[in-house]
């Protein structure tokens, strides 16, 4: 490493460690925290200290070339981020010993700044039409409100969330279980190119690395840690996306779920999370209220259609309720039914007449339109 600066030595060491150790490896995480990345590499190489079971790391040193990995990520328009970089998202520190020691990133936007207002949107790969519609709509609305949508790039809900954000010209981030130059699933090659152009592809493993099952599960903790909250749109009882929600809960992040049909197996896991205390959301505005700034990002209260009687004061509404549902009645009869004085009834009936809710005839006062049940 000769004349390399300390920062360059650290970056190269972290690149190498991302090749020889699996993401989330607490043993390596503790060593880096205690000794630094370069000293940890020296231990693995056998040049310093001792490490139990070091063979499983040492064997992966064969053929590892951090310089080639760094050149490859630059070639595809990416970079390696380490904790000393300004772009590094500090919220990853919440993961402790299992925090990433480096992130391979592909795209032009700033990772840390993009995550200041961000939410994870995850769910089933075998999503229903209902689930993909909800995910894409929520993502689009979140993007229009200036929020970054983070997901995992998988089939189903993940893909719908990324596509919805891109359709609204928002920033979306895909956290991958493979290298940022690898399209997995292959059918998402076009989607990943769009994300790299307008958002970010992020991975803990170096370029060219292929995914496997444990990497999918381990990367979920990064999705949860990066964002202010996790929204699960659809999930079966054994869905991997629920692990993201559980990681978010352990990290003190908001866990939000979208209710689905009670007969749908794809919503069974979501409904179980509801019973365990997750917050139900039905719109992007409700998501923003749950994870946004306290008292600032409030969702509008949902209500039914507005009716003319909703604008009436209490006395006038009582008089309207005193008008018979069928036929007509005198002012005195309506006053008795409403529990008001005749002069009060006359004044209220005049207002109701102007509003088109009652009409006067030779038989007395009657309803002009159907007003529904008394309220």
Order of alpha helices (4+ residues) and beta strands (2+ residues): alpha-alpha-alpha-alpha-alpha-beta-beta-alpha-beta-alpha-beta-alpha-beta-alpha-beta-alpha-beta-alpha-beta-alpha-beta-alpha-alpha-alpha-alpha-beta-beta
